[in-house]
Amino acid sequence: MEIIIEKSTDKPVQESAIEIVERKGLGHPDTLCDRAAEEVSIAFSRYYLEKFGRVFHHNIDKCLLVGGRSEVCFGGGEVITPLQLIIVGRAVEVVGSKKVPLEEIARETTIKWLGEKLRFLEPEKNVLVETKIRTGSVDLRATFDSLAPLANDTSIGVGFSPMTETESLVYHIEYFLNSTEAKQNYPMIGEDIKIMGIRIYDKIKLTIAIAFVSRYISSKKEYFEVKANLLEYIRNFVRSRTSWDVSIAINAADNYDKDICYLTVTGTSAECGDDGQVGRGNRANGLITPYRPMTLEATAGKNPVTHTGKLYNVVANEITHDMTRDSRISEAECYLVSQIGVSITDPQIVHVKIRSELPEKELEELCRDIIKRNLQQIPQLWAGILERRYSMF
């Protein structure tokens, strides 16, 4: 294993002229696919644990959402063609003489969490769940059977810390708008929220798409009145978090004269306007950050024991968080690369870029201790993942 620690010579993102940050919220079609994959992975893991005392091989990291069709109007509407969730992956189907009810677990799990997370989607009525889950290859299943877990894939994990002002705003505004408090004050806010943040020098511009729920809006006039009130509500939240100059636009495609409003029956564009897919949404830290290190690796749905495509993204974020908890380190980036068939605690390379005024030797010792401690903890990460202690999307 190569551990390379170097001081960063790049300009900090916070000090660059331009920054772009995006977050796809709870009810966005891509986020729904990520959650579908992850919830099924957790359900399989728990079933294996309960019935057989250990988690068996699986990767449920392919999921496609085919949007439905709806007829929406002020005060109501209906879904006339259901959404379709196609869940694809590999999992152990038979243990000894016992068959694992993969399809039943996947369907029941998906219907349950959809009903809990989306207030106005009736999953039994408005969602078709289709599963295409087959037995995994022998060589990948074998990575579970060694004394120390072996990497399921040759994968990249990346992380950075801390968030910039723009990143923090984008993340926390979506979280706030999907909170119980916001839904109580503005029940017409659907779960499908997307935020694009652009910072140009010292000014931040936020474009927020919110799927309004039609049953709470009786007319076009009321829609635009509610939108104006909601805009001020969001501005107050932003003022409580930052002193930066922030401009906000909600549902920028709306047009009063042309009767264009973002209305939905269920609170998600998946009912008619959009489709979704695993891996097209937020990275493991909950953001899409093209001005930061990123990987195309989809963390959701991968098994939590041996798949470094999941584990290394979690660990890379943990390493950078631990480093920047030390006030003498202002910024950290971490890159990890695994090699299939090699212990998950032994990446091919760990590359850390640090912004710090610490002397080289002291910084090297501090960072190596943090890296080694986190790598040693990887075999225990699966328990925290099943408890949803780590962000996946």
N, C-alpha and C positions, 0 to 999 in steps of 0.2 A: 504494500500500500504506500503510495506517495502522498505525503501531506505537504502542500505548498502554501505558505502564508506570505502574503506580500501587502505592502501598503499601497493603497489606491492612489493613482495620480490623476484619475479622471475628475472632472468637475462634478460636485454633488448634484443630483437631479434637482434638488430644491433650489439650487442656484442657477440652473440652466434657463435659457430664455423661454423654452416651451416645455410643457408636460401634458401628457394625455393619459387619462385613467378612465376605466369603465367598470361597472358592476351590473351583472344581470341578477335580478332579485328572485325571491322565493318562488313566484309563479311564472317566471319566464320559461318558455318551452325547453330551452337548453338546460336550465337548472332543474326542471322537472325530470329530464332524462338522467342527469347526474344523480339526483336523489333516488330515482327508481333503481338505478344500478347499485348504488351504495346500500340502500335499504334491503335489497334482495341479498347482497353479500353478507350483511349483518345477520339477516334471518337464517341464511344457510349456515353461517358460522355457529350461531347459537343452537340450531337444531343438531348439528354435528357434535357440539360440546355436550348437549343434554343427553343425546342418545348413545354416543360412542366415546365420550370423554376427551375428545380432541377435535380441532378444526381440520377438515380435510381440504384437499386441493380444489380450488374453484377460481374462475375469473369471469365475472359478470360485468364486463366493462364495455359492452356494445348495446346501445339502446336507441331506438328511433321512435320519435313521436310524430305521428301523422295527424295533422290538425283536422278538426271536424268542420262542420258547417253550422251556422246559427243564424237566426233571424232576430235581430235586436231592435227594440224601440224604447222610447222614453217610458219609464214605468214598468218595463217588463221585457218579454221576449222568450225564446226557447232555443235549445240546441236541437237541431233537426238531423244532424249526422254525428254520431259519437266520435270522440277522439280515439285514436288507436295507439297503444304503447306496445312496441315489439321489443321484447327483452331477449338478448342473445348472449350466449356465453358457454363456458365449460364448467362442469362440476362432477364430483364423484356421485354416481347414481346408485351404486350397490356397495354395501359394506358387509362382508361375509355373505350371509344369505338374506340380508335385509335390504329392501329397496327404499331409497330415499324419495319421498314425494316432491320432487323438485318443482313441478308445474303448480301443484296445489299451494306450496309455500310461497312461490313467486306471486301468484295471483292474489292470495289472501293478504300478503304483505303490502302489495301495491294498492289494492282497494282500500286497505285500512289507513295508510298514511295519507293518501290523496284526500280521503274524507276528513282527516284531522287537520291538514295543512291548508286546504282550499275551502273556504267557508261555503261557497255557493256552487261548487262542482259536485254533482251527485254521481260518484264514480260507478255505482252499480248500474246506473242508467245511462251515463254520458261517456263512459270509457270502456273500450274493449282492450283487454290485456291478452297479448299473444306471446308465448314463450318459445324460444328455439334454443334450448339448453341441452348440450350433449356432453358425453364423457370427455375429459381432457386427455392429452397425449401422455404416453407412459413416461417419457423423460421428464415432463414437467411435474407429474404426480410424484416422481421419485425425489424431487427436491424437498418434499415434506418428510421423507422417510429416513433422512440422515439424522445423526445425533444433534448436530447444529444445523439450523435451517440454511439452505443454500438458495442463492438468488434465482428467482423464477425467470429472470430476463436480464438482458444487458440494457440498462436504463439510465436516464439522467434525472437527478433531482436538484432543484435550485431553491434558494431562499434569500431573503434580504430583510434588513431591519435597520432603523425604524421606518414607519410610514412617513411620507411627506404630508404637508398640510392638505394638499389636494387629494391624495390617496385616502387619508383619514376621513375627510369630508364625504367623499363618494361612498365609502364603506358604511359610515355611520348614518348617513341620511337614509339609505335604503333600509338599514336595520330599524331605524326609527319609524319609517313609514309603514313597515310591516309589524310594528309592535302593537300590543294590546291597547296601549294608550291612544295611539293614532287611530286605530280602528274604532274605538269608542267615540272619539271626537268626530271622525269622518268615516262612517261605515261604508261609504261609497268607494273608498280606496280599495281596489282589487289587489291581489297578491302579485300580479304581474307588473313589476316595476323595473325599469332600466335607467341607469344614470350614466351619462357621459360627462366627464369633467375635463375641461381644457384650461390650463393656466398659461397665460401669456405675460411674461415678466411678473408683475405683482398683482395681476387681476385674474380671478377665476370665473369661468363661465360654466354653469351646470345646465344641461338639457336633460329633463326628467320626463320619461314616458310612464304614465300611470293608466292602467286599464280601469276605467270607472265602471261601477256595477249599476246597471240600468234601472233596477228596481227602486233605487234610492233617488233617481233623477226624473222629475215629472215633465220637464220641458227643456228646450234649448236655452231659454233665458236662465233657468235655474242652474243648468250645467255650467254656464259661464260665470254665474255668480259664485257657485261653489268653488270653481277653479280659482277665482280671484281670492277667495277667503283662504283656500288651501295654500296658495302661493305665499300669503303673509304668514301663515302657520309655519311653513317651511323656513321662511326668512328668519323668524324668531328663533327657531332651532339652530340655524346656522350662526346667528349672532351670539348664541350662548356658547358656541364652540370655537369661534375664530373672530379676529379683528380684521381679517383680510377683506379686500374689496371683492364681493361675490355677487354675480348676477345669475338669475334663475329663470328658466323658461320651462313651462309644463305643457306637454302635448302640443308641440310646436306646429304640427300639421293641421290643427283645428282651424276652421274658417267659419265664422258666424254667418256670413252672407251666403255661403255655399252649403250650409247645414252639415258641415263636417265636424264630428265629435268622436272622441275615442270612447265608445260605449261597448260594454260586453255584458253578457248574461251571467257569466261565471267568475269574472275577475281575472281571466287569463286570455291572451290572444290565441292560445292553442285551440280555442273553440271554433275559430274560423280563420284568423289572420296569419298564423305562423305555424311552422313545424319545428321540431327540435332534435338534437342529437348529443350524445355523450361527448364531452371533450371540447365542445365549441364555446363553452361558457367560462366562468371564473376559474382561475388557477387555484392551487391548494390554499393560498392565503386569502381567497375570497375576492380577488381583483383580477382585472385584465390590464397589464401594465407594459405597453410596448417600449417604454423608456427605461425599463428595468430588465434584469435577467429573467427569462421565461423559458419554459419547456412546453412542447406540444403534448407531453405525456398527460393522459387522462387518469387522475387518481381514483375517481369514483368507480366502485365495483370490483376493483382488483383485490385479490385475497390479502388479508392483513398480516399473514405470517411470512410469506416468502417473496411477494412481489415488490421488488425495489422501485418499480414505477410509482407505487403508493408510498412505501416506507421512506424512501430517500427524499421525497418532497416534504414529508412531515419532519424528518430529521434535519434537513437543511434549514427549514424555518426555525426549528428549536435551537439549532446551533447559533444562528444569527441573533435570535432573541436573547439567548444567554450572554452572548458577547456584548451586546449593547446595553445590557443591564448594568454593566460597569461604566460609570460616567466618563471614564477616560477613553472609551471607544465610542465615537459619534456615529459610525455607520459600518455595516458589515454585509458582505455578500458571500454566499457559500454555494459551491458546485460539487456534486457527488456523481460518480459514475460507477455502476456495478458491472460485474461480469457474470454471466449466467453460469451456474454450477459452483460458484465460489461462495464462501460464507457471507451472509448478509452483513456481518460486522466488519468485513474486509473489502471495502470498495477499491477499485483500481486506482482512483485518484480522489483526493479531497483538495479542492482549491478554494482558499478563502482570501478575499480582498477586504482590507481593513482601512478605515480612516481613523487614525489615532496619533497622538503626540508621544506615546510611550516609547521608550528606547527599544530597539529591534529585539534584543535578547529577552527582555521582560515581556514584550508583546508576544513573541514566539512561544514562550513557556505558558503564558496565560491561555492563548488560543489552542495550543495542543492539548492542554488539560481538558478544556471544554469539548473539543472535538472527540477525544478518546472516551470521555464520560458518556457522551450522547451516542456514539457508535456502540458502546457496550450495552446500552439500554434497548437497542433495536429489537432483540428477541422478545422483549416484554411489551412492545408497543401495541400488539394486537389487542390486548385487553382494554386499553384506553380507547382504541378505535371502535371496538364494539360498544363501549359506553358513550361514544360520540364526544369524546373530550377534545378531539382535534378537528380543525376545519378541513374540509375536503373540497369545497367549492363555494 
